[in-house]
């Protein structure tokens, strides 16, 4: 009888199905340990990273500094790296960022293939689907750092601030941002930029409601941070 969920099975079940089986964080962590103890080959459960959350954050900050200074190193982008991660991924960071085409995480942080587990959606919002992806990255892939990355002049946040009626399903992500907008509606300064920062903080709060992520935080295995990307300069500023 199989006592662990491999990636293929996990993806077949889908986020709702996988977590709907009353699998707790402790169960998932036990599965990871079982997979490691069994010496499973690449393609099953990944071995958690040895880097600490602080070390990963520093790695991202240094990469962004290289990007801003136009001195990229383009790490982990060789043919050898492509083959190295072809059968299994071991990302050291998970980034929940906006789907905006001007905010590609690997480029602005000067990282490479297999380094960052990207979760992208307009407005960098913590929906059930994005949360499930992040839980997967943290619990099964072992990423010690999650960053929620907002950006200057975000269209999704702007739409939420303007509170106008939108076509199709566009309004779905606006609805997820409105609670953050409400928090800063009377704050002086640029309304959209205030809301961008508030939205990052609000989405972090939503992530921390996850039992799986909370258990990792309490165990000292995970840190969740926020950042704001400046479209004009290319720099990322940390949000407290």
Buried (B, 14 or more C-beta within 10 A) or exposed (E): EEEBBBBEEBEEBEBEEBBEEEBEBEBBBBBBEBBBEEEBEEEBBBBBBEBBBEBBBEBBBEBBBBBBEEEBEEBBBEEEBEEBBEEBBBBBBBBBBBEBEEBEBBBBBBBBBBBBBBBBBBBBBBBEBBBBBBBBBBBBBBBBBBBBBBBBBBBBBBBBBEEEEBEEEEBEBBEBBBBBBEBBEEEEEEBBBBBBBBBBBBBBBBBEEBEBBBBBBEEEBBBBBBBBBBEEEBBBEEBE
